[in-house]
Amino acid sequence: MTERKMCKFYNLNVPDRRPGDLPNQNNDDEDDDRNSDDPLEPYVPPHEHKLEYSYWMWFSRRPPARELSASTTGYGQALRMVGRVASVEQWWGLYMHLTRPAELPPLTDLHLFKLGIKPMWEDPANVNGGKWVVRLRKSQTGRAWEDLCMAMLGEQFMVGDEMCGIVLSVRFQEDHLAVWHRTAADAVAKARVRDTLRRVLQLPATVPVEYKAHGDCLRASASASAPAPASAHTNNAHGSQDAPAHNSDS
Protein backbone atom coordinates (compact mmCIF):
# COMPACT_ATOMS: atom_id res chain seq x y z
CA MET A 1 0.00 0.00 0.00
CA THR A 2 1.45 3.38 -0.97
CA GLU A 3 1.76 6.28 1.49
CA ARG A 4 -1.06 8.14 -0.30
CA LYS A 5 -3.38 5.13 -0.03
CA MET A 6 -2.38 4.67 3.63
CA CYS A 7 -3.31 8.29 4.32
CA LYS A 8 -6.70 7.80 2.70
CA PHE A 9 -7.31 4.46 4.42
CA TYR A 10 -6.56 5.86 7.87
CA ASN A 11 -8.24 9.23 7.21
CA LEU A 12 -5.06 11.09 8.11
CA ASN A 13 -5.52 14.83 8.43
CA VAL A 14 -2.46 16.21 6.64
CA PRO A 15 -2.79 19.96 6.04
CA ASP A 16 -0.45 21.64 3.56
CA ARG A 17 2.84 23.03 4.77
CA ARG A 18 2.10 26.18 6.74
CA PRO A 19 3.35 29.58 5.57
CA GLY A 20 6.44 30.64 7.48
CA ASP A 21 7.53 27.13 8.41
CA LEU A 22 11.30 27.07 8.33
CA PRO A 23 13.81 24.25 8.15
CA ASN A 24 15.33 23.09 11.41
CA GLN A 25 18.72 24.77 11.56
CA ASN A 26 20.15 22.37 14.11
CA ASN A 27 23.21 20.61 12.67
CA ASP A 28 23.93 18.23 15.52
CA ASP A 29 24.93 14.66 14.84
CA GLU A 30 21.95 12.48 13.94
CA ASP A 31 22.45 10.08 16.86
CA ASP A 32 22.77 12.95 19.33
CA ASP A 33 19.59 14.49 17.94
CA ARG A 34 17.72 11.20 18.20
CA ASN A 35 18.67 10.61 21.82
CA SER A 36 18.31 14.22 22.97
CA ASP A 37 15.48 15.20 25.29
CA ASP A 38 15.19 18.57 23.54
CA PRO A 39 11.91 18.92 21.59
CA LEU A 40 13.59 19.80 18.29
CA GLU A 41 11.03 20.39 15.56
CA PRO A 42 11.76 18.16 12.54
CA TYR A 43 12.18 19.94 9.22
CA VAL A 44 9.43 19.13 6.71
CA PRO A 45 10.40 19.55 3.03
CA PRO A 46 7.81 21.34 0.86
CA HIS A 47 6.87 18.15 -1.00
CA GLU A 48 5.94 16.23 2.18
CA HIS A 49 2.54 16.16 3.91
CA LYS A 50 2.84 17.98 7.23
CA LEU A 51 0.97 16.58 10.23
CA GLU A 52 -1.14 18.83 12.40
CA TYR A 53 1.25 18.19 15.32
CA SER A 54 4.82 16.89 15.54
CA TYR A 55 5.53 13.76 17.56
CA TRP A 56 8.34 11.83 19.15
CA MET A 57 8.54 8.11 19.78
CA TRP A 58 10.08 6.65 22.93
CA PHE A 59 11.06 3.10 23.84
CA SER A 60 11.50 1.65 27.32
CA ARG A 61 12.38 -1.76 28.63
CA ARG A 62 11.39 -2.04 32.26
CA PRO A 63 14.18 -3.49 34.42
CA PRO A 64 13.44 -5.45 37.61
CA ALA A 65 11.80 -3.22 40.21
CA ARG A 66 14.78 -3.52 42.53
CA GLU A 67 16.94 -1.85 39.85
CA LEU A 68 14.54 0.99 39.04
CA SER A 69 14.18 3.91 41.40
CA ALA A 70 10.69 5.25 42.04
CA SER A 71 12.05 8.72 41.33
CA THR A 72 11.52 10.60 38.09
CA THR A 73 15.23 10.28 37.35
CA GLY A 74 15.14 6.53 37.82
CA TYR A 75 12.28 6.04 35.41
CA GLY A 76 13.76 8.52 32.95
CA GLN A 77 16.88 6.37 32.71
CA ALA A 78 14.77 3.60 31.15
CA LEU A 79 13.45 5.83 28.36
CA ARG A 80 15.17 5.93 24.98
CA MET A 81 14.34 8.26 22.12
CA VAL A 82 13.45 6.46 18.88
CA GLY A 83 12.77 9.41 16.60
CA ARG A 84 10.78 12.53 15.78
CA VAL A 85 8.25 12.98 12.99
CA ALA A 86 6.33 15.94 11.58
CA SER A 87 5.04 14.60 8.26
CA VAL A 88 3.29 11.52 6.90
CA GLU A 89 6.44 10.51 5.03
CA GLN A 90 8.60 10.84 8.14
CA TRP A 91 6.13 8.75 10.12
CA TRP A 92 6.16 5.86 7.66
CA GLY A 93 9.93 6.08 7.40
CA LEU A 94 10.07 5.55 11.16
CA TYR A 95 7.21 3.09 11.50
CA MET A 96 8.39 0.72 8.80
CA HIS A 97 11.65 0.21 10.70
CA LEU A 98 10.06 -0.40 14.10
CA THR A 99 9.99 -3.89 15.57
CA ARG A 100 6.41 -5.17 15.50
CA PRO A 101 4.59 -5.69 18.83
CA ALA A 102 4.57 -9.50 18.44
CA GLU A 103 8.38 -9.46 18.33
CA LEU A 104 8.90 -7.26 21.39
CA PRO A 105 9.79 -8.94 24.70
CA PRO A 106 7.52 -8.60 27.75
CA LEU A 107 7.90 -5.48 29.89
CA THR A 108 8.59 -3.38 26.80
CA ASP A 109 6.78 -0.10 26.12
CA LEU A 110 6.45 2.12 23.06
CA HIS A 111 5.28 5.70 23.59
CA LEU A 112 4.06 7.97 20.78
CA PHE A 113 3.59 11.47 22.22
CA LYS A 114 3.25 14.98 20.94
CA LEU A 115 6.62 16.65 20.63
CA GLY A 116 7.62 18.26 23.92
CA ILE A 117 5.49 15.97 26.12
CA LYS A 118 7.44 13.21 27.81
CA PRO A 119 5.67 9.92 28.58
CA MET A 120 5.78 10.51 32.33
CA TRP A 121 3.06 11.29 34.85
CA GLU A 122 5.11 14.23 36.16
CA ASP A 123 5.32 16.05 32.82
CA PRO A 124 3.41 19.37 33.08
CA ALA A 125 1.14 18.31 30.22
CA ASN A 126 0.26 15.03 31.95
CA VAL A 127 0.22 15.76 35.67
CA ASN A 128 -3.46 16.84 35.74
CA GLY A 129 -4.59 14.32 33.17
CA GLY A 130 -5.30 10.64 32.90
CA LYS A 131 -5.45 7.70 30.53
CA TRP A 132 -7.87 5.16 29.16
CA VAL A 133 -6.44 1.63 29.20
CA VAL A 134 -7.63 -1.43 27.29
CA ARG A 135 -6.19 -4.93 27.61
CA LEU A 136 -5.96 -7.03 24.46
CA ARG A 137 -5.07 -10.54 23.44
CA LYS A 138 -1.63 -10.66 21.86
CA SER A 139 -3.10 -11.67 18.52
CA GLN A 140 -4.99 -8.35 18.44
CA THR A 141 -2.17 -6.03 19.47
CA GLY A 142 -0.35 -5.45 16.18
CA ARG A 143 -3.31 -4.15 14.20
CA ALA A 144 -4.76 -2.31 17.20
CA TRP A 145 -1.49 -0.44 17.84
CA GLU A 146 -1.21 0.59 14.18
CA ASP A 147 -4.84 1.75 14.09
CA LEU A 148 -4.35 3.74 17.29
CA CYS A 149 -1.21 5.43 15.96
CA MET A 150 -3.06 6.42 12.79
CA ALA A 151 -6.01 7.74 14.78
CA MET A 152 -3.74 9.99 16.83
CA LEU A 153 -1.70 11.25 13.89
CA GLY A 154 -4.91 11.85 11.92
CA GLU A 155 -6.60 13.84 14.70
CA GLN A 156 -9.49 11.38 14.89
CA PHE A 157 -9.96 11.99 18.62
CA MET A 158 -11.15 15.54 17.87
CA VAL A 159 -9.93 17.01 21.16
CA GLY A 160 -7.01 19.08 19.84
CA ASP A 161 -4.40 20.00 22.44
CA GLU A 162 -6.15 17.78 24.99
CA MET A 163 -4.44 14.72 23.48
CA CYS A 164 -0.98 13.92 24.86
CA GLY A 165 0.03 10.50 23.58
CA ILE A 166 -0.51 6.77 23.36
CA VAL A 167 1.34 3.85 24.90
CA LEU A 168 1.79 0.21 23.93
CA SER A 169 2.74 -1.97 26.90
CA VAL A 170 3.84 -5.50 26.02
CA ARG A 171 3.25 -7.87 28.91
CA PHE A 172 3.39 -11.63 29.46
CA GLN A 173 -0.20 -12.83 29.10
CA GLU A 174 -1.77 -9.85 27.32
CA ASP A 175 -0.84 -6.40 26.06
CA HIS A 176 -2.15 -2.98 27.07
CA LEU A 177 -2.94 0.10 25.01
CA ALA A 178 -3.38 3.46 26.72
CA VAL A 179 -4.49 6.89 25.51
CA TRP A 180 -3.25 9.85 27.58
CA HIS A 181 -4.96 13.25 27.73
CA ARG A 182 -4.35 16.47 29.64
CA THR A 183 -7.35 17.09 31.89
CA ALA A 184 -8.88 14.36 34.02
CA ALA A 185 -11.52 16.84 35.23
CA ASP A 186 -12.76 17.51 31.68
CA ALA A 187 -15.62 15.02 31.49
CA VAL A 188 -16.51 15.89 27.89
CA ALA A 189 -12.98 15.39 26.55
CA LYS A 190 -12.53 12.26 28.64
CA ALA A 191 -15.70 10.71 27.23
CA ARG A 192 -14.78 11.66 23.66
CA VAL A 193 -11.35 10.03 24.01
CA ARG A 194 -12.96 6.87 25.38
CA ASP A 195 -15.60 6.71 22.66
CA THR A 196 -13.03 7.28 19.91
CA LEU A 197 -10.78 4.60 21.37
CA ARG A 198 -13.68 2.14 21.26
CA ARG A 199 -14.59 3.13 17.70
CA VAL A 200 -11.05 3.00 16.33
CA LEU A 201 -10.35 -0.42 17.85
CA GLN A 202 -13.89 -1.65 17.16
CA LEU A 203 -14.21 -2.85 20.73
CA PRO A 204 -17.35 -4.80 21.63
CA ALA A 205 -19.38 -3.37 24.49
CA THR A 206 -18.30 -6.32 26.62
CA VAL A 207 -14.61 -5.29 26.48
CA PRO A 208 -13.84 -3.08 29.51
CA VAL A 209 -11.91 0.18 29.16
CA GLU A 210 -10.41 1.39 32.43
CA TYR A 211 -9.66 5.01 33.37
CA LYS A 212 -6.70 6.00 35.53
CA ALA A 213 -5.99 9.57 36.64
CA HIS A 214 -2.27 10.34 36.72
CA GLY A 215 -2.66 12.07 40.08
CA ASP A 216 -3.92 8.83 41.61
CA CYS A 217 -1.00 6.95 40.04
CA LEU A 218 1.48 9.46 41.45
CA ARG A 219 0.02 9.17 44.94
CA ALA A 220 0.04 5.38 44.75
CA SER A 221 3.66 5.45 43.58
CA ALA A 222 4.68 7.76 46.40
CA SER A 223 2.94 5.54 48.93
CA ALA A 224 4.56 2.39 47.56
CA SER A 225 8.04 3.93 47.66
CA ALA A 226 7.69 5.32 51.20
CA PRO A 227 9.99 3.76 53.82
CA ALA A 228 8.44 0.68 55.37
CA PRO A 229 7.83 0.62 59.13
CA ALA A 230 10.23 -1.30 61.35
CA SER A 231 7.82 -4.21 61.69
CA ALA A 232 7.78 -4.63 57.92
CA HIS A 233 11.56 -4.81 57.77
CA THR A 234 11.40 -7.54 60.37
CA ASN A 235 9.44 -9.70 57.95
CA ASN A 236 11.57 -8.77 54.91
CA ALA A 237 15.14 -9.89 55.13
CA HIS A 238 16.24 -7.51 52.39
CA GLY A 239 13.98 -4.59 53.28
CA SER A 240 13.32 -4.04 49.56
CA GLN A 241 10.17 -2.73 47.91
CA ASP A 242 8.85 -2.78 44.39
CA ALA A 243 9.01 0.64 42.77
CA PRO A 244 6.34 1.14 40.10
CA ALA A 245 7.36 2.77 36.83
CA HIS A 246 5.99 6.24 36.16
CA ASN A 247 3.85 5.22 33.23
CA SER A 248 2.86 1.77 34.38
CA ASP A 249 -0.19 0.23 32.70
CA SER A 250 0.24 -3.08 34.43
KOLZAVEX-519129 format. One record per residue (C-alpha): residue number from 0; residue in one letter; x, y, z. Coordinates in Angstrom, 3 decimals. Each point is the difference from the previous one (the first is absolute). Example, Ala and Ser with C-alpha at 12.3 -4.5 7.8 and 13.67 -1.06 7.14 Angstrom:
2
[0,"A",[12.300,-4.500,7.800]]
[1,"S",[1.370,3.440,-0.660]]
***
This chain:
250
[0,"M",[0.000,0.000,0.000]]
[1,"T",[1.448,3.385,-0.974]]
[2,"E",[0.310,2.900,2.465]]
[3,"R",[-2.816,1.851,-1.788]]
[4,"K",[-2.327,-3.010,0.266]]
[5,"M",[1.002,-0.461,3.662]]
[6,"C",[-0.924,3.629,0.684]]
[7,"K",[-3.397,-0.489,-1.615]]
[8,"F",[-0.604,-3.349,1.721]]
[9,"Y",[0.744,1.408,3.447]]
[10,"N",[-1.681,3.365,-0.658]]
[11,"L",[3.188,1.857,0.896]]
[12,"N",[-0.466,3.742,0.328]]
[13,"V",[3.064,1.377,-1.796]]
[14,"P",[-0.328,3.759,-0.601]]
[15,"D",[2.341,1.674,-2.475]]
[16,"R",[3.289,1.390,1.203]]
[17,"R",[-0.744,3.148,1.980]]
[18,"P",[1.256,3.405,-1.176]]
[19,"G",[3.082,1.062,1.911]]
[20,"D",[1.090,-3.511,0.930]]
[21,"L",[3.774,-0.061,-0.080]]
[22,"P",[2.506,-2.822,-0.178]]
[23,"N",[1.525,-1.160,3.259]]
[24,"Q",[3.393,1.683,0.144]]
[25,"N",[1.428,-2.404,2.553]]
[26,"N",[3.059,-1.755,-1.439]]
[27,"D",[0.718,-2.380,2.854]]
[28,"D",[1.000,-3.577,-0.678]]
[29,"E",[-2.983,-2.179,-0.907]]
[30,"D",[0.499,-2.398,2.918]]
[31,"D",[0.328,2.875,2.475]]
[32,"D",[-3.188,1.538,-1.394]]
[33,"R",[-1.861,-3.294,0.262]]
[34,"N",[0.946,-0.584,3.625]]
[35,"S",[-0.360,3.603,1.143]]
[36,"D",[-2.829,0.987,2.319]]
[37,"D",[-0.296,3.364,-1.750]]
[38,"P",[-3.276,0.354,-1.951]]
[39,"L",[1.682,0.876,-3.293]]
[40,"E",[-2.564,0.589,-2.734]]
[41,"P",[0.737,-2.229,-3.020]]
[42,"Y",[0.416,1.780,-3.314]]
[43,"V",[-2.748,-0.806,-2.516]]
[44,"P",[0.967,0.420,-3.680]]
[45,"P",[-2.594,1.786,-2.172]]
[46,"H",[-0.940,-3.186,-1.858]]
[47,"E",[-0.927,-1.923,3.186]]
[48,"H",[-3.399,-0.064,1.729]]
[49,"K",[0.303,1.815,3.315]]
[50,"L",[-1.874,-1.403,2.998]]
[51,"E",[-2.110,2.255,2.176]]
[52,"Y",[2.394,-0.639,2.913]]
[53,"S",[3.567,-1.300,0.224]]
[54,"Y",[0.710,-3.137,2.016]]
[55,"W",[2.808,-1.930,1.593]]
[56,"M",[0.204,-3.720,0.633]]
[57,"W",[1.541,-1.458,3.151]]
[58,"F",[0.980,-3.551,0.905]]
[59,"S",[0.439,-1.443,3.479]]
[60,"R",[0.882,-3.419,1.316]]
[61,"R",[-0.989,-0.271,3.623]]
[62,"P",[2.782,-1.458,2.161]]
[63,"P",[-0.736,-1.954,3.191]]
[64,"A",[-1.645,2.225,2.607]]
[65,"R",[2.983,-0.299,2.317]]
[66,"E",[2.161,1.676,-2.684]]
[67,"L",[-2.397,2.837,-0.809]]
[68,"S",[-0.367,2.918,2.363]]
[69,"A",[-3.483,1.345,0.636]]
[70,"S",[1.355,3.469,-0.705]]
[71,"T",[-0.532,1.877,-3.245]]
[72,"T",[3.718,-0.317,-0.741]]
[73,"G",[-0.091,-3.756,0.477]]
[74,"Y",[-2.861,-0.489,-2.416]]
[75,"G",[1.480,2.477,-2.457]]
[76,"Q",[3.117,-2.149,-0.240]]
[77,"A",[-2.109,-2.770,-1.556]]
[78,"L",[-1.319,2.239,-2.796]]
[79,"R",[1.718,0.092,-3.378]]
[80,"M",[-0.834,2.332,-2.859]]
[81,"V",[-0.885,-1.801,-3.239]]
[82,"G",[-0.676,2.957,-2.283]]
[83,"R",[-1.994,3.118,-0.824]]
[84,"V",[-2.535,0.449,-2.789]]
[85,"A",[-1.913,2.956,-1.406]]
[86,"S",[-1.294,-1.342,-3.321]]
[87,"V",[-1.750,-3.079,-1.358]]
[88,"E",[3.147,-1.003,-1.867]]
[89,"Q",[2.166,0.326,3.110]]
[90,"W",[-2.473,-2.088,1.977]]
[91,"W",[0.028,-2.887,-2.461]]
[92,"G",[3.771,0.220,-0.255]]
[93,"L",[0.145,-0.532,3.758]]
[94,"Y",[-2.862,-2.462,0.337]]
[95,"M",[1.183,-2.373,-2.696]]
[96,"H",[3.261,-0.504,1.900]]
[97,"L",[-1.591,-0.613,3.398]]
[98,"T",[-0.078,-3.490,1.467]]
[99,"R",[-3.579,-1.286,-0.069]]
[100,"P",[-1.811,-0.519,3.325]]
[101,"A",[-0.025,-3.803,-0.388]]
[102,"E",[3.813,0.032,-0.102]]
[103,"L",[0.514,2.204,3.051]]
[104,"P",[0.898,-1.676,3.314]]
[105,"P",[-2.279,0.333,3.046]]
[106,"L",[0.385,3.123,2.147]]
[107,"T",[0.690,2.097,-3.097]]
[108,"D",[-1.807,3.283,-0.674]]
[109,"L",[-0.336,2.221,-3.066]]
[110,"H",[-1.166,3.581,0.538]]
[111,"L",[-1.225,2.270,-2.813]]
[112,"F",[-0.464,3.504,1.441]]
[113,"K",[-0.345,3.505,-1.286]]
[114,"L",[3.374,1.668,-0.307]]
[115,"G",[1.001,1.610,3.295]]
[116,"I",[-2.137,-2.289,2.192]]
[117,"K",[1.955,-2.756,1.691]]
[118,"P",[-1.769,-3.294,0.775]]
[119,"M",[0.109,0.593,3.748]]
[120,"W",[-2.720,0.780,2.522]]
[121,"E",[2.051,2.934,1.309]]
[122,"D",[0.208,1.822,-3.338]]
[123,"P",[-1.912,3.319,0.256]]
[124,"A",[-2.272,-1.059,-2.863]]
[125,"N",[-0.880,-3.276,1.730]]
[126,"V",[-0.037,0.724,3.719]]
[127,"N",[-3.677,1.087,0.077]]
[128,"G",[-1.131,-2.522,-2.572]]
[129,"G",[-0.715,-3.680,-0.269]]
[130,"K",[-0.148,-2.940,-2.371]]
[131,"W",[-2.418,-2.542,-1.373]]
[132,"V",[1.430,-3.529,0.043]]
[133,"V",[-1.190,-3.058,-1.909]]
[134,"R",[1.445,-3.499,0.321]]
[135,"L",[0.222,-2.103,-3.151]]
[136,"R",[0.897,-3.510,-1.026]]
[137,"K",[3.432,-0.120,-1.578]]
[138,"S",[-1.465,-1.012,-3.341]]
[139,"Q",[-1.895,3.321,-0.074]]
[140,"T",[2.827,2.318,1.029]]
[141,"G",[1.819,0.586,-3.290]]
[142,"R",[-2.959,1.293,-1.980]]
[143,"A",[-1.455,1.845,2.998]]
[144,"W",[3.272,1.867,0.636]]
[145,"E",[0.284,1.031,-3.651]]
[146,"D",[-3.629,1.164,-0.094]]
[147,"L",[0.481,1.991,3.201]]
[148,"C",[3.146,1.687,-1.334]]
[149,"M",[-1.850,0.985,-3.167]]
[150,"A",[-2.947,1.325,1.989]]
[151,"M",[2.261,2.250,2.047]]
[152,"L",[2.049,1.261,-2.938]]
[153,"G",[-3.213,0.602,-1.967]]
[154,"E",[-1.691,1.989,2.781]]
[155,"Q",[-2.889,-2.461,0.188]]
[156,"F",[-0.468,0.605,3.729]]
[157,"M",[-1.191,3.550,-0.754]]
[158,"V",[1.214,1.473,3.291]]
[159,"G",[2.928,2.067,-1.321]]
[160,"D",[2.601,0.922,2.609]]
[161,"E",[-1.749,-2.222,2.545]]
[162,"M",[1.715,-3.058,-1.506]]
[163,"C",[3.463,-0.797,1.382]]
[164,"G",[1.006,-3.423,-1.287]]
[165,"I",[-0.542,-3.725,-0.219]]
[166,"V",[1.854,-2.924,1.540]]
[167,"L",[0.442,-3.642,-0.970]]
[168,"S",[0.953,-2.177,2.974]]
[169,"V",[1.099,-3.530,-0.882]]
[170,"R",[-0.590,-2.373,2.888]]
[171,"F",[0.147,-3.754,0.552]]
[172,"Q",[-3.599,-1.200,-0.359]]
[173,"E",[-1.560,2.978,-1.787]]
[174,"D",[0.924,3.450,-1.256]]
[175,"H",[-1.313,3.414,1.013]]
[176,"L",[-0.783,3.082,-2.066]]
[177,"A",[-0.442,3.364,1.718]]
[178,"V",[-1.112,3.430,-1.212]]
[179,"W",[1.238,2.961,2.071]]
[180,"H",[-1.712,3.393,0.150]]
[181,"R",[0.616,3.225,1.909]]
[182,"T",[-3.000,0.616,2.245]]
[183,"A",[-1.535,-2.728,2.133]]
[184,"A",[-2.633,2.480,1.214]]
[185,"D",[-1.240,0.671,-3.554]]
[186,"A",[-2.860,-2.493,-0.194]]
[187,"V",[-0.893,0.870,-3.599]]
[188,"A",[3.528,-0.498,-1.338]]
[189,"K",[0.454,-3.125,2.090]]
[190,"A",[-3.173,-1.550,-1.408]]
[191,"R",[0.922,0.946,-3.567]]
[192,"V",[3.425,-1.633,0.350]]
[193,"R",[-1.610,-3.156,1.368]]
[194,"D",[-2.634,-0.158,-2.720]]
[195,"T",[2.566,0.565,-2.749]]
[196,"L",[2.248,-2.682,1.453]]
[197,"R",[-2.894,-2.456,-0.106]]
[198,"R",[-0.909,0.990,-3.559]]
[199,"V",[3.538,-0.130,-1.372]]
[200,"L",[0.702,-3.415,1.516]]
[201,"Q",[-3.546,-1.234,-0.687]]
[202,"L",[-0.321,-1.198,3.571]]
[203,"P",[-3.139,-1.948,0.904]]
[204,"A",[-2.029,1.428,2.858]]
[205,"T",[1.083,-2.956,2.130]]
[206,"V",[3.692,1.037,-0.139]]
[207,"P",[0.771,2.203,3.027]]
[208,"V",[1.925,3.260,-0.349]]
[209,"E",[1.500,1.216,3.271]]
[210,"Y",[0.748,3.615,0.935]]
[211,"K",[2.958,0.990,2.167]]
[212,"A",[0.715,3.569,1.111]]
[213,"H",[3.720,0.773,0.076]]
[214,"G",[-0.391,1.729,3.364]]
[215,"D",[-1.258,-3.241,1.526]]
[216,"C",[2.917,-1.879,-1.573]]
[217,"L",[2.484,2.516,1.416]]
[218,"R",[-1.465,-0.294,3.491]]
[219,"A",[0.022,-3.789,-0.193]]
[220,"S",[3.617,0.066,-1.171]]
[221,"A",[1.028,2.316,2.819]]
[222,"S",[-1.746,-2.222,2.529]]
[223,"A",[1.626,-3.152,-1.368]]
[224,"S",[3.474,1.542,0.101]]
[225,"A",[-0.344,1.391,3.536]]
[226,"P",[2.298,-1.563,2.623]]
[227,"A",[-1.549,-3.081,1.549]]
[228,"P",[-0.616,-0.064,3.764]]
[229,"A",[2.406,-1.913,2.218]]
[230,"S",[-2.417,-2.907,0.337]]
[231,"A",[-0.036,-0.424,-3.771]]
[232,"H",[3.782,-0.180,-0.143]]
[233,"T",[-0.160,-2.735,2.600]]
[234,"N",[-1.964,-2.158,-2.422]]
[235,"N",[2.133,0.928,-3.037]]
[236,"A",[3.574,-1.119,0.213]]
[237,"H",[1.097,2.388,-2.742]]
[238,"G",[-2.259,2.914,0.898]]
[239,"S",[-0.664,0.554,-3.721]]
[240,"Q",[-3.150,1.304,-1.648]]
[241,"D",[-1.321,-0.044,-3.523]]
[242,"A",[0.161,3.419,-1.627]]
[243,"P",[-2.666,0.499,-2.668]]
[244,"A",[1.013,1.634,-3.262]]
[245,"H",[-1.365,3.465,-0.671]]
[246,"N",[-2.137,-1.019,-2.932]]
[247,"S",[-0.997,-3.455,1.147]]
[248,"D",[-3.043,-1.531,-1.678]]
[249,"S",[0.424,-3.317,1.731]]
***
